[in-house]
Amino acid sequence: MLGSNWIARAEYRYASFGTISNTDNRPTTPEGTLVFGAPQVSSVAYDLRLATQTVTFGLGYKFDSNGVMTTRY
């Protein structure tokens, strides 16, 4: 227990931004080199999931523990 005037909080957020699918065609032979009359190409396919996970913590102090605000002039 922190005490009557202290406030603690914790928050967790998950955000998903979807998936990106892509295929890259990459040459596997040096430029200008032909194998059996054609350049050799390697295909690489991948999926990329975009997401974030965030955790925040907070600590605060209440100056008036009674909950009544008074103003003096």
Biopython code that builds the backbone (N, CA, C, O; Angstrom):
import numpy as np
from Bio.PDB.StructureBuilder import StructureBuilder

atoms = [
    (1, "MET", "N", (0.844, -1.179, 0.000)),
    (1, "MET", "CA", (0.000, 0.000, 0.000)),
    (1, "MET", "C", (0.889, 1.242, 0.000)),
    (1, "MET", "O", (1.858, 1.340, 0.754)),
    (2, "LEU", "N", (0.536, 2.167, -0.852)),
    (2, "LEU", "CA", (1.346, 3.370, -1.003)),
    (2, "LEU", "C", (0.997, 4.450, 0.005)),
    (2, "LEU", "O", (1.862, 5.258, 0.343)),
    (3, "GLY", "N", (-0.200, 4.498, 0.486)),
    (3, "GLY", "CA", (-0.661, 5.556, 1.371)),
    (3, "GLY", "C", (-1.919, 6.170, 0.804)),
    (3, "GLY", "O", (-2.267, 5.925, -0.351)),
    (4, "SER", "N", (-2.611, 6.974, 1.615)),
    (4, "SER", "CA", (-3.907, 7.509, 1.191)),
    (4, "SER", "C", (-3.804, 8.576, 0.105)),
    (4, "SER", "O", (-4.779, 8.797, -0.614)),
    (5, "ASN", "N", (-2.684, 9.230, -0.038)),
    (5, "ASN", "CA", (-2.561, 10.305, -1.030)),
    (5, "ASN", "C", (-1.880, 9.869, -2.319)),
    (5, "ASN", "O", (-1.802, 10.656, -3.262)),
    (6, "TRP", "N", (-1.402, 8.681, -2.382)),
    (6, "TRP", "CA", (-0.682, 8.223, -3.569)),
    (6, "TRP", "C", (-1.585, 7.394, -4.477)),
    (6, "TRP", "O", (-2.417, 6.621, -4.002)),
    (7, "ILE", "N", (-1.412, 7.561, -5.776)),
    (7, "ILE", "CA", (-2.165, 6.809, -6.779)),
    (7, "ILE", "C", (-1.154, 6.144, -7.717)),
    (7, "ILE", "O", (-0.231, 6.792, -8.211)),
    (8, "ALA", "N", (-1.339, 4.852, -7.952)),
    (8, "ALA", "CA", (-0.485, 4.127, -8.907)),
    (8, "ALA", "C", (-1.373, 3.594, -10.026)),
    (8, "ALA", "O", (-2.528, 3.236, -9.796)),
    (9, "ARG", "N", (-0.826, 3.546, -11.234)),
    (9, "ARG", "CA", (-1.591, 3.019, -12.363)),
    (9, "ARG", "C", (-0.656, 2.261, -13.293)),
    (9, "ARG", "O", (0.550, 2.504, -13.335)),
    (10, "ALA", "N", (-1.243, 1.349, -14.026)),
    (10, "ALA", "CA", (-0.518, 0.598, -15.056)),
    (10, "ALA", "C", (-1.457, 0.429, -16.240)),
    (10, "ALA", "O", (-2.668, 0.283, -16.076)),
    (11, "GLU", "N", (-0.878, 0.451, -17.436)),
    (11, "GLU", "CA", (-1.685, 0.358, -18.646)),
    (11, "GLU", "C", (-0.951, -0.485, -19.675)),
    (11, "GLU", "O", (0.264, -0.366, -19.834)),
    (12, "TYR", "N", (-1.691, -1.337, -20.371)),
    (12, "TYR", "CA", (-1.133, -2.172, -21.442)),
    (12, "TYR", "C", (-1.939, -1.912, -22.696)),
    (12, "TYR", "O", (-3.170, -1.935, -22.664)),
    (13, "ARG", "N", (-1.255, -1.665, -23.799)),
    (13, "ARG", "CA", (-1.926, -1.434, -25.087)),
    (13, "ARG", "C", (-1.307, -2.314, -26.165)),
    (13, "ARG", "O", (-0.086, -2.427, -26.279)),
    (14, "TYR", "N", (-2.169, -2.923, -26.938)),
    (14, "TYR", "CA", (-1.742, -3.724, -28.089)),
    (14, "TYR", "C", (-2.403, -3.132, -29.320)),
    (14, "TYR", "O", (-3.613, -2.906, -29.328)),
    (15, "ALA", "N", (-1.626, -2.881, -30.352)),
    (15, "ALA", "CA", (-2.156, -2.352, -31.609)),
    (15, "ALA", "C", (-1.618, -3.188, -32.761)),
    (15, "ALA", "O", (-0.410, -3.390, -32.884)),
    (16, "SER", "N", (-2.523, -3.669, -33.603)),
    (16, "SER", "CA", (-2.138, -4.457, -34.776)),
    (16, "SER", "C", (-2.418, -3.627, -36.022)),
    (16, "SER", "O", (-3.509, -3.079, -36.178)),
    (17, "PHE", "N", (-1.438, -3.536, -36.899)),
    (17, "PHE", "CA", (-1.566, -2.735, -38.114)),
    (17, "PHE", "C", (-1.646, -3.595, -39.365)),
    (17, "PHE", "O", (-1.458, -3.095, -40.474)),
    (18, "GLY", "N", (-1.924, -4.893, -39.197)),
    (18, "GLY", "CA", (-2.117, -5.774, -40.344)),
    (18, "GLY", "C", (-0.842, -6.487, -40.767)),
    (18, "GLY", "O", (0.178, -6.456, -40.079)),
    (19, "THR", "N", (-0.940, -7.127, -41.917)),
    (19, "THR", "CA", (0.153, -7.930, -42.452)),
    (19, "THR", "C", (0.487, -7.464, -43.863)),
    (19, "THR", "O", (-0.400, -7.139, -44.651)),
    (20, "ILE", "N", (1.772, -7.437, -44.164)),
    (20, "ILE", "CA", (2.248, -7.106, -45.508)),
    (20, "ILE", "C", (2.872, -8.366, -46.099)),
    (20, "ILE", "O", (3.731, -8.991, -45.477)),
    (21, "SER", "N", (2.442, -8.733, -47.291)),
    (21, "SER", "CA", (3.030, -9.867, -48.004)),
    (21, "SER", "C", (3.825, -9.331, -49.184)),
    (21, "SER", "O", (3.367, -8.433, -49.891)),
    (22, "ASN", "N", (5.024, -9.883, -49.397)),
    (22, "ASN", "CA", (5.877, -9.392, -50.472)),
    (22, "ASN", "C", (6.711, -10.540, -51.043)),
    (22, "ASN", "O", (7.025, -11.505, -50.344)),
    (23, "THR", "N", (7.057, -10.420, -52.303)),
    (23, "THR", "CA", (7.960, -11.365, -52.959)),
    (23, "THR", "C", (9.055, -10.568, -53.644)),
    (23, "THR", "O", (8.775, -9.689, -54.460)),
    (24, "ASP", "N", (10.311, -10.876, -53.309)),
    (24, "ASP", "CA", (11.462, -10.225, -53.929)),
    (24, "ASP", "C", (12.105, -11.189, -54.916)),
    (24, "ASP", "O", (12.301, -12.367, -54.616)),
    (25, "ASN", "N", (12.428, -10.677, -56.088)),
    (25, "ASN", "CA", (13.183, -11.435, -57.080)),
    (25, "ASN", "C", (14.598, -10.878, -57.099)),
    (25, "ASN", "O", (14.819, -9.717, -57.445)),
    (26, "ARG", "N", (15.553, -11.725, -56.722)),
    (26, "ARG", "CA", (16.942, -11.278, -56.591)),
    (26, "ARG", "C", (17.826, -12.061, -57.550)),
    (26, "ARG", "O", (17.731, -13.287, -57.618)),
    (27, "PRO", "N", (18.685, -11.368, -58.293)),
    (27, "PRO", "CA", (19.607, -12.077, -59.185)),
    (27, "PRO", "C", (20.649, -12.841, -58.377)),
    (27, "PRO", "O", (21.189, -12.318, -57.403)),
    (28, "THR", "N", (20.930, -14.073, -58.780)),
    (28, "THR", "CA", (21.923, -14.880, -58.072)),
    (28, "THR", "C", (23.227, -14.992, -58.849)),
    (28, "THR", "O", (24.200, -15.560, -58.353)),
    (29, "THR", "N", (23.253, -14.454, -60.063)),
    (29, "THR", "CA", (24.481, -14.452, -60.854)),
    (29, "THR", "C", (24.944, -13.011, -61.015)),
    (29, "THR", "O", (24.119, -12.098, -60.979)),
    (30, "PRO", "N", (26.241, -12.785, -61.191)),
    (30, "PRO", "CA", (26.723, -11.419, -61.417)),
    (30, "PRO", "C", (26.048, -10.793, -62.629)),
    (30, "PRO", "O", (25.656, -11.489, -63.567)),
    (31, "GLU", "N", (25.920, -9.483, -62.597)),
    (31, "GLU", "CA", (25.234, -8.767, -63.665)),
    (31, "GLU", "C", (25.913, -9.019, -65.006)),
    (31, "GLU", "O", (27.136, -8.925, -65.118)),
    (32, "GLY", "N", (25.121, -9.337, -66.015)),
    (32, "GLY", "CA", (25.641, -9.600, -67.354)),
    (32, "GLY", "C", (26.024, -11.052, -67.586)),
    (32, "GLY", "O", (26.363, -11.424, -68.710)),
    (33, "THR", "N", (25.977, -11.893, -66.533)),
    (33, "THR", "CA", (26.324, -13.302, -66.682)),
    (33, "THR", "C", (25.054, -14.094, -66.982)),
    (33, "THR", "O", (24.033, -13.928, -66.315)),
    (34, "LEU", "N", (25.131, -14.939, -67.975)),
    (34, "LEU", "CA", (23.984, -15.762, -68.335)),
    (34, "LEU", "C", (24.296, -17.222, -68.063)),
    (34, "LEU", "O", (25.404, -17.684, -68.336)),
    (35, "VAL", "N", (23.333, -17.947, -67.531)),
    (35, "VAL", "CA", (23.460, -19.386, -67.328)),
    (35, "VAL", "C", (22.388, -20.036, -68.184)),
    (35, "VAL", "O", (21.198, -19.772, -68.012)),
    (36, "PHE", "N", (22.816, -20.890, -69.110)),
    (36, "PHE", "CA", (21.897, -21.517, -70.073)),
    (36, "PHE", "C", (21.081, -20.469, -70.819)),
    (36, "PHE", "O", (19.907, -20.696, -71.108)),
    (37, "GLY", "N", (21.683, -19.326, -71.134)),
    (37, "GLY", "CA", (21.040, -18.295, -71.941)),
    (37, "GLY", "C", (20.148, -17.329, -71.177)),
    (37, "GLY", "O", (19.560, -16.435, -71.786)),
    (38, "ALA", "N", (20.029, -17.479, -69.863)),
    (38, "ALA", "CA", (19.161, -16.574, -69.099)),
    (38, "ALA", "C", (19.790, -16.268, -67.735)),
    (38, "ALA", "O", (20.478, -17.118, -67.169)),
    (39, "PRO", "N", (19.561, -15.069, -67.206)),
    (39, "PRO", "CA", (20.079, -14.767, -65.878)),
    (39, "PRO", "C", (19.344, -15.611, -64.818)),
    (39, "PRO", "O", (18.156, -15.896, -64.967)),
    (40, "GLN", "N", (20.037, -15.998, -63.777)),
    (40, "GLN", "CA", (19.428, -16.783, -62.704)),
    (40, "GLN", "C", (18.829, -15.838, -61.663)),
    (40, "GLN", "O", (19.469, -14.870, -61.251)),
    (41, "VAL", "N", (17.612, -16.122, -61.245)),
    (41, "VAL", "CA", (16.892, -15.280, -60.293)),
    (41, "VAL", "C", (16.388, -16.151, -59.151)),
    (41, "VAL", "O", (15.872, -17.247, -59.369)),
    (42, "SER", "N", (16.544, -15.655, -57.951)),
    (42, "SER", "CA", (16.038, -16.334, -56.768)),
    (42, "SER", "C", (14.852, -15.533, -56.231)),
    (42, "SER", "O", (14.948, -14.315, -56.083)),
    (43, "SER", "N", (13.746, -16.198, -55.940)),
    (43, "SER", "CA", (12.557, -15.539, -55.394)),
    (43, "SER", "C", (12.483, -15.793, -53.891)),
    (43, "SER", "O", (12.635, -16.921, -53.421)),
    (44, "VAL", "N", (12.246, -14.711, -53.154)),
    (44, "VAL", "CA", (12.098, -14.805, -51.711)),
    (44, "VAL", "C", (10.743, -14.195, -51.353)),
    (44, "VAL", "O", (10.492, -13.023, -51.631)),
    (45, "ALA", "N", (9.872, -14.997, -50.734)),
    (45, "ALA", "CA", (8.549, -14.519, -50.317)),
    (45, "ALA", "C", (8.515, -14.439, -48.793)),
    (45, "ALA", "O", (9.051, -15.308, -48.106)),
    (46, "TYR", "N", (7.882, -13.390, -48.273)),
    (46, "TYR", "CA", (7.774, -13.245, -46.833)),
    (46, "TYR", "C", (6.521, -12.461, -46.460)),
    (46, "TYR", "O", (5.989, -11.689, -47.257)),
    (47, "ASP", "N", (6.060, -12.678, -45.222)),
    (47, "ASP", "CA", (4.951, -11.939, -44.628)),
    (47, "ASP", "C", (5.488, -11.180, -43.423)),
    (47, "ASP", "O", (6.279, -11.714, -42.645)),
    (48, "LEU", "N", (5.061, -9.950, -43.273)),
    (48, "LEU", "CA", (5.519, -9.097, -42.180)),
    (48, "LEU", "C", (4.303, -8.628, -41.389)),
    (48, "LEU", "O", (3.448, -7.921, -41.922)),
    (49, "ARG", "N", (4.226, -9.025, -40.106)),
    (49, "ARG", "CA", (3.148, -8.570, -39.230)),
    (49, "ARG", "C", (3.595, -7.302, -38.514)),
    (49, "ARG", "O", (4.662, -7.265, -37.900)),
    (50, "LEU", "N", (2.769, -6.266, -38.599)),
    (50, "LEU", "CA", (3.082, -4.994, -37.956)),
    (50, "LEU", "C", (2.216, -4.831, -36.715)),
    (50, "LEU", "O", (0.994, -4.734, -36.818)),
    (51, "ALA", "N", (2.848, -4.801, -35.535)),
    (51, "ALA", "CA", (2.124, -4.663, -34.278)),
    (51, "ALA", "C", (3.017, -3.993, -33.241)),
    (51, "ALA", "O", (4.243, -4.072, -33.311)),
    (52, "THR", "N", (2.376, -3.330, -32.277)),
    (52, "THR", "CA", (3.105, -2.743, -31.156)),
    (52, "THR", "C", (2.480, -3.217, -29.851)),
    (52, "THR", "O", (1.277, -3.469, -29.778)),
    (53, "GLN", "N", (3.300, -3.333, -28.839)),
    (53, "GLN", "CA", (2.851, -3.638, -27.485)),
    (53, "GLN", "C", (3.517, -2.622, -26.560)),
    (53, "GLN", "O", (4.743, -2.520, -26.515)),
    (54, "THR", "N", (2.696, -1.870, -25.820)),
    (54, "THR", "CA", (3.210, -0.794, -24.987)),
    (54, "THR", "C", (2.693, -0.963, -23.556)),
    (54, "THR", "O", (1.505, -1.206, -23.342)),
    (55, "VAL", "N", (3.583, -0.833, -22.595)),
    (55, "VAL", "CA", (3.216, -0.858, -21.178)),
    (55, "VAL", "C", (3.677, 0.457, -20.563)),
    (55, "VAL", "O", (4.826, 0.865, -20.733)),
    (56, "THR", "N", (2.767, 1.118, -19.844)),
    (56, "THR", "CA", (3.128, 2.354, -19.143)),
    (56, "THR", "C", (2.758, 2.226, -17.668)),
    (56, "THR", "O", (1.795, 1.548, -17.308)),
    (57, "PHE", "N", (3.531, 2.880, -16.839)),
    (57, "PHE", "CA", (3.300, 2.913, -15.405)),
    (57, "PHE", "C", (3.266, 4.365, -14.971)),
    (57, "PHE", "O", (3.966, 5.205, -15.536)),
    (58, "GLY", "N", (2.455, 4.660, -13.972)),
    (58, "GLY", "CA", (2.376, 6.025, -13.479)),
    (58, "GLY", "C", (2.237, 6.059, -11.971)),
    (58, "GLY", "O", (1.738, 5.119, -11.351)),
    (59, "LEU", "N", (2.682, 7.149, -11.401)),
    (59, "LEU", "CA", (2.601, 7.359, -9.964)),
    (59, "LEU", "C", (2.217, 8.814, -9.727)),
    (59, "LEU", "O", (2.853, 9.719, -10.267)),
    (60, "GLY", "N", (1.178, 9.044, -8.922)),
    (60, "GLY", "CA", (0.720, 10.404, -8.671)),
    (60, "GLY", "C", (0.468, 10.645, -7.203)),
    (60, "GLY", "O", (0.330, 9.705, -6.420)),
    (61, "TYR", "N", (0.409, 11.914, -6.833)),
    (61, "TYR", "CA", (0.166, 12.299, -5.445)),
    (61, "TYR", "C", (-1.022, 13.242, -5.398)),
    (61, "TYR", "O", (-1.049, 14.238, -6.120)),
    (62, "LYS", "N", (-2.006, 12.941, -4.555)),
    (62, "LYS", "CA", (-3.162, 13.817, -4.353)),
    (62, "LYS", "C", (-2.840, 14.759, -3.202)),
    (62, "LYS", "O", (-2.517, 14.302, -2.106)),
    (63, "PHE", "N", (-2.923, 16.065, -3.432)),
    (63, "PHE", "CA", (-2.590, 17.032, -2.395)),
    (63, "PHE", "C", (-3.698, 17.191, -1.358)),
    (63, "PHE", "O", (-3.411, 17.505, -0.203)),
    (64, "ASP", "N", (-4.962, 16.980, -1.744)),
    (64, "ASP", "CA", (-6.072, 17.100, -0.809)),
    (64, "ASP", "C", (-6.670, 15.721, -0.598)),
    (64, "ASP", "O", (-7.369, 15.217, -1.477)),
    (65, "SER", "N", (-6.414, 15.098, 0.544)),
    (65, "SER", "CA", (-6.885, 13.737, 0.776)),
    (65, "SER", "C", (-8.370, 13.663, 1.102)),
    (65, "SER", "O", (-8.946, 12.578, 1.023)),
    (66, "ASN", "N", (-9.020, 14.779, 1.468)),
    (66, "ASN", "CA", (-10.453, 14.775, 1.792)),
    (66, "ASN", "C", (-11.322, 14.875, 0.553)),
    (66, "ASN", "O", (-12.511, 14.563, 0.617)),
    (67, "GLY", "N", (-10.781, 15.288, -0.540)),
    (67, "GLY", "CA", (-11.559, 15.443, -1.757)),
    (67, "GLY", "C", (-12.294, 16.769, -1.843)),
    (67, "GLY", "O", (-13.069, 16.981, -2.776)),
    (68, "VAL", "N", (-12.071, 17.655, -0.905)),
    (68, "VAL", "CA", (-12.750, 18.969, -0.883)),
    (68, "VAL", "C", (-11.713, 20.037, -1.206)),
    (68, "VAL", "O", (-10.678, 20.146, -0.547)),
    (69, "MET", "N", (-12.013, 20.813, -2.226)),
    (69, "MET", "CA", (-11.113, 21.901, -2.603)),
    (69, "MET", "C", (-11.594, 23.191, -1.960)),
    (69, "MET", "O", (-12.770, 23.538, -2.069)),
    (70, "THR", "N", (-10.715, 23.889, -1.307)),
    (70, "THR", "CA", (-11.070, 25.178, -0.696)),
    (70, "THR", "C", (-10.155, 26.247, -1.260)),
    (70, "THR", "O", (-8.975, 26.009, -1.514)),
    (71, "THR", "N", (-10.720, 27.431, -1.453)),
    (71, "THR", "CA", (-9.956, 28.560, -1.956)),
    (71, "THR", "C", (-10.051, 29.705, -0.967)),
    (71, "THR", "O", (-11.141, 30.034, -0.500)),
    (72, "ARG", "N", (-8.942, 30.303, -0.648)),
    (72, "ARG", "CA", (-8.922, 31.437, 0.279)),
    (72, "ARG", "C", (-8.398, 32.666, -0.444)),
    (72, "ARG", "O", (-7.408, 32.604, -1.173)),
    (73, "TYR", "N", (-9.091, 33.802, -0.225)),
    (73, "TYR", "CA", (-8.661, 35.051, -0.845)),
    (73, "TYR", "C", (-8.134, 35.984, 0.185)),
    (73, "TYR", "O", (-7.721, 37.096, -0.143)),
]
sb = StructureBuilder()
sb.init_structure("model")
sb.init_model(0)
sb.init_chain("A")
sb.init_seg("    ")
for serial, (resi, resn, name, xyz) in enumerate(atoms, 1):
    if name == "N":
        sb.init_residue(resn, " ", resi, " ")
    sb.init_atom(name, np.array(xyz, "f"), 0.0, 1.0, " ", f" {name:<3s}", serial, name[0])
structure = sb.get_structure()
